[in-house]
Amino acid sequence: MIENDINLFLLQAGGGLSPLLMMLPLLLVFWFLLILPQQRQRKRWQAMINDLKTGDRVTTQGGIRGIIISVKDDALHLRVPPDNLRLEVTKASVASVTRDDEPKKSEK
């Protein structure tokens, strides 16, 4: 009789872990695999945008390649070959930067 009461008490009291505690490992995995790398990538991109200067070769998200002629608050003026067109694009549209002082990758 006493054993039945103890077993009943243990079943009622220790009904399992709380749902929040069970989701904690999943949330940690989600954080380290998705959110943290995205934050790091965003910081690197923002640093790249802040370091833009005249003479840098850039590629926009639309695929336009050009050389920066001037830098304004939120815009860039690019010289685009072959006709040396002058385009104004936003800084946020820059996808990548290539500087002349960077070593070029050798193609094999």
Order of alpha helices (4+ residues) and beta strands (2+ residues): alpha-alpha-alpha-beta-beta-beta-beta-beta
